[in-house]
Amino acid sequence: MGSEDRWAQEGAELRERVAVACRVLAMEGHTDITQGHVSARHPGTSYYWIKASGLGLDEVTADDVVLVDLDGNKVWGSGRPHTELPIHAEIYRARPDVMAVVHTHPPYATALAASHVPLRPVSHEGALFWPELPRYTFTTDLVVTREQGEELAKALGSARACLMRNHGIVTVGSSVEEAALFALHLERAAKLQILAAALGPYTWTPDSEIAQKAAHLHSPRQLDRNWGYYVRKLKRWEQAWAQPAVSP
């Protein structure tokens, strides 16, 4: 089997999962024209699969996912890789436990990232990122150099997510689905905190209950149930968009 056939066969499932995650994120408000990307480490290698450049998250199919190495060289696929590959490469270098990375520009979390306000466990989702959600402040521009990527990985540390000042977010996980769910949970946590703050002084979950709340939301069973819901919702969403327009 040639190398092209090998990667097409071995990466088929991962490419599809990356594409589905991209479209779920789009459906849930993480779109920013053609910005944002999802990647998944190819197990047992120094390669990872990532959405190709020039497409919105809502447009991504398995054919739009390319394979690159940690130095940014394309190994398989017809699309052009994003310029922000160092976000993914340097996190994979620094975190052997990470199997997937999401970078998007959701509005509420991006607004929170521009402030000095910490994310607090106002909602159940906020408990997942307590006691501290780190911030990357090395640059507010695109992350296109290895140095910038290393600084982002350093800011992330061992956390599940990181706010990128005046830019967006990055989340990581042990699977594509987990990393995508963390991105969805982070945006909801930021949104509810901002809404609560707009009403005046607000409260948040006491320390004694945070771990329990996080465990409820992050159990393997709940992860499967939550992701299953989003996949079903995506199918309904895409079917609705596929319906022909009705003439008045």
C-alpha positions as CSV (number, residue, x, y, z in Angstrom):
1,M,0.0,0.0,0.0
2,G,1.4,3.4,-1.0
3,S,1.8,6.2,1.5
4,E,-1.1,8.1,0.0
5,D,-3.4,5.2,0.3
6,R,-2.2,4.4,3.8
7,W,-3.0,7.9,5.1
8,A,-6.3,8.0,3.3
9,Q,-7.3,4.7,5.0
10,E,-5.8,5.2,8.4
11,G,-7.0,8.8,8.7
12,A,-10.5,8.3,7.4
13,E,-12.3,8.2,10.8
14,L,-10.2,11.0,12.3
15,R,-10.8,13.3,9.4
16,E,-14.5,12.7,9.6
17,R,-14.5,13.5,13.4
18,V,-12.5,16.7,12.8
19,A,-15.0,17.8,10.1
20,V,-18.0,17.0,12.3
21,A,-16.5,19.0,15.2
22,C,-15.9,21.9,12.9
23,R,-19.5,22.0,11.8
24,V,-20.8,21.5,15.4
25,L,-18.7,24.5,16.5
26,A,-20.1,26.5,13.6
27,M,-23.7,25.6,14.5
28,E,-23.1,26.8,18.0
29,G,-21.8,30.2,17.2
30,H,-18.0,29.8,16.8
31,T,-17.8,30.9,13.2
32,D,-15.6,33.8,12.2
33,I,-15.7,33.8,8.4
34,T,-12.8,31.3,7.5
35,Q,-11.0,31.6,10.8
36,G,-10.7,28.9,13.4
37,H,-9.5,25.4,13.2
38,V,-9.7,21.9,14.8
39,S,-7.0,19.3,14.8
40,A,-6.4,15.7,16.0
41,R,-3.2,14.0,16.7
42,H,-2.6,10.9,14.6
43,P,-2.0,8.2,17.2
44,G,1.6,6.9,17.4
45,T,3.0,9.5,15.0
46,S,4.3,13.1,15.1
47,Y,1.6,14.1,12.6
48,Y,-1.8,15.6,13.1
49,W,-5.0,16.2,11.1
50,I,-6.3,19.7,10.8
51,K,-8.9,21.7,8.9
52,A,-7.6,23.3,5.7
53,S,-7.4,27.0,5.2
54,G,-9.9,29.1,3.3
55,L,-13.0,27.4,4.5
56,G,-15.5,28.4,7.2
57,L,-16.0,25.9,10.0
58,D,-19.5,25.2,8.6
59,E,-18.1,24.1,5.3
60,V,-15.6,21.5,6.4
61,T,-15.9,17.9,5.2
62,A,-13.5,15.0,5.7
63,D,-12.0,15.9,2.3
64,D,-11.0,19.3,3.7
65,V,-8.8,17.9,6.5
66,V,-5.1,17.6,5.8
67,L,-2.2,15.9,7.6
68,V,0.8,17.9,8.7
69,D,3.9,17.2,10.8
70,L,5.0,19.2,13.8
71,D,7.3,21.4,11.6
72,G,4.3,22.5,9.4
73,N,5.0,20.2,6.4
74,K,2.0,18.8,4.7
75,V,2.0,15.0,4.5
76,W,-1.4,14.3,3.0
77,G,-4.3,16.1,1.5
78,S,-5.1,18.6,-1.2
79,G,-6.0,21.7,1.0
80,R,-3.6,24.4,2.1
81,P,-2.8,24.3,5.9
82,H,-3.5,27.3,8.1
83,T,-0.8,29.7,9.0
84,E,-1.5,29.2,12.7
85,L,-0.2,25.6,12.7
86,P,2.2,26.6,15.6
87,I,-0.9,26.7,17.9
88,H,-1.4,23.0,17.4
89,A,2.2,21.8,16.9
90,E,3.6,23.4,20.0
91,I,0.7,22.2,22.2
92,Y,1.2,18.7,20.9
93,R,5.0,18.9,21.6
94,A,4.4,20.2,25.1
95,R,1.4,18.0,26.1
96,P,1.7,14.3,25.2
97,D,-1.7,13.8,26.8
98,V,-3.4,16.1,24.3
99,M,-5.0,14.3,21.4
100,A,-7.0,17.2,19.9
101,V,-6.8,21.0,19.8
102,V,-9.5,23.6,19.0
103,H,-8.9,27.3,18.3
104,T,-11.9,29.6,17.6
105,H,-13.1,33.2,18.1
106,P,-16.4,32.9,19.9
107,P,-17.8,36.3,20.9
108,Y,-18.3,36.0,24.7
109,A,-15.1,34.2,25.5
110,T,-13.2,36.5,23.2
111,A,-14.7,39.5,25.0
112,L,-13.8,38.0,28.4
113,A,-10.2,37.5,27.1
114,A,-9.9,41.2,26.4
115,S,-10.7,42.0,30.0
116,H,-8.8,41.4,33.3
117,V,-11.9,39.6,34.8
118,P,-11.3,36.0,35.7
119,L,-13.7,33.3,34.6
120,R,-15.8,32.3,37.6
121,P,-18.0,29.2,38.0
122,V,-21.2,31.2,37.6
123,S,-22.7,28.2,35.6
124,H,-22.1,24.5,35.7
125,E,-19.8,24.9,32.7
126,G,-17.6,27.4,34.5
127,A,-16.7,24.8,37.1
128,L,-14.8,22.9,34.5
129,F,-12.2,25.7,34.3
130,W,-11.8,26.6,37.9
131,P,-9.7,27.6,39.8
132,E,-7.9,29.5,37.1
133,L,-8.4,29.8,33.3
134,P,-5.0,31.0,32.0
135,R,-4.5,33.8,29.6
136,Y,-2.1,34.0,26.7
137,T,-0.8,37.6,26.4
138,F,2.5,37.2,24.4
139,T,0.8,38.6,21.4
140,T,-2.7,39.5,20.2
141,D,-1.8,38.8,16.6
142,L,-1.9,35.5,14.7
143,V,0.2,32.7,16.2
144,V,2.5,31.9,13.2
145,T,5.9,31.3,14.7
146,R,7.3,28.5,16.8
147,E,8.2,31.0,19.6
148,Q,4.6,32.3,19.7
149,G,3.3,28.7,19.8
150,E,5.7,27.8,22.6
151,E,4.5,30.8,24.6
152,L,0.9,29.7,24.1
153,A,1.7,26.2,25.2
154,K,3.5,27.6,28.2
155,A,0.5,29.8,29.1
156,L,-1.9,26.8,28.7
157,G,0.2,24.7,31.0
158,S,-1.8,21.7,32.2
159,A,-5.2,23.4,31.8
160,R,-8.1,22.4,29.6
161,A,-8.3,25.8,27.9
162,C,-6.7,29.2,27.6
163,L,-8.0,32.6,26.7
164,M,-6.0,34.5,24.1
165,R,-6.0,38.2,24.7
166,N,-7.9,40.2,22.0
167,H,-7.9,37.0,19.9
168,G,-10.0,34.0,20.9
169,I,-9.6,30.7,22.8
170,V,-7.8,27.4,22.6
171,T,-9.1,24.2,24.2
172,V,-7.5,20.7,24.3
173,G,-8.8,17.3,25.1
174,S,-8.1,13.5,25.0
175,S,-10.3,13.4,21.9
176,V,-11.7,15.6,19.2
177,E,-15.1,15.5,20.9
178,E,-13.8,16.4,24.3
179,A,-11.8,19.4,23.0
180,A,-14.8,20.6,21.1
181,L,-17.1,20.3,24.1
182,F,-14.6,22.2,26.2
183,A,-14.8,25.0,23.6
184,L,-18.6,25.0,23.7
185,H,-18.7,24.9,27.5
186,L,-16.2,27.7,27.8
187,E,-18.2,30.0,25.5
188,R,-21.4,29.3,27.5
189,A,-19.6,29.9,30.8
190,A,-18.3,33.2,29.5
191,K,-21.7,34.2,28.2
192,L,-23.6,33.5,31.4
193,Q,-21.0,35.3,33.5
194,I,-21.2,38.4,31.2
195,L,-25.0,38.3,31.4
196,A,-24.9,38.0,35.2
197,A,-22.5,40.9,35.5
198,A,-24.7,43.1,33.4
199,L,-27.4,42.8,36.1
200,G,-25.0,44.0,38.9
201,P,-23.2,42.1,41.6
202,Y,-23.4,38.4,41.1
203,T,-22.5,35.1,42.9
204,W,-20.8,32.0,41.8
205,T,-20.5,28.3,42.9
206,P,-18.8,27.9,46.3
207,D,-15.5,26.0,46.3
208,S,-17.1,23.2,48.2
209,E,-19.4,22.3,45.2
210,I,-17.2,23.1,42.2
211,A,-15.5,19.6,41.9
212,Q,-18.9,17.9,42.2
213,K,-20.4,20.1,39.5
214,A,-17.4,19.6,37.2
215,A,-17.6,15.8,37.7
216,H,-21.3,15.8,36.7
217,L,-20.6,17.6,33.5
218,H,-17.4,15.8,32.6
219,S,-18.2,12.1,33.3
220,P,-17.6,9.8,30.3
221,R,-21.3,9.1,30.2
222,Q,-22.2,12.8,30.1
223,L,-19.6,13.5,27.5
224,D,-21.1,10.8,25.2
225,R,-24.6,12.1,25.8
226,N,-23.7,15.7,25.2
227,W,-21.8,15.0,22.0
228,G,-24.5,12.7,20.8
229,Y,-27.0,15.5,21.2
230,Y,-24.9,17.9,19.2
231,V,-24.4,15.4,16.4
232,R,-28.1,14.8,16.2
233,K,-28.7,18.6,16.2
234,L,-26.2,19.0,13.5
235,K,-28.0,16.5,11.3
236,R,-31.3,18.4,11.8
237,W,-29.6,21.7,11.2
238,E,-28.0,20.6,7.9
239,Q,-31.1,18.9,6.7
240,A,-33.1,22.2,7.3
241,W,-30.5,24.2,5.3
242,A,-30.7,21.6,2.5
243,Q,-34.4,22.1,2.0
244,P,-35.2,24.1,-1.1
245,A,-36.6,27.6,-0.6
246,V,-40.4,27.8,-0.7
247,S,-41.8,30.4,-3.2
248,P,-44.2,32.9,-1.7
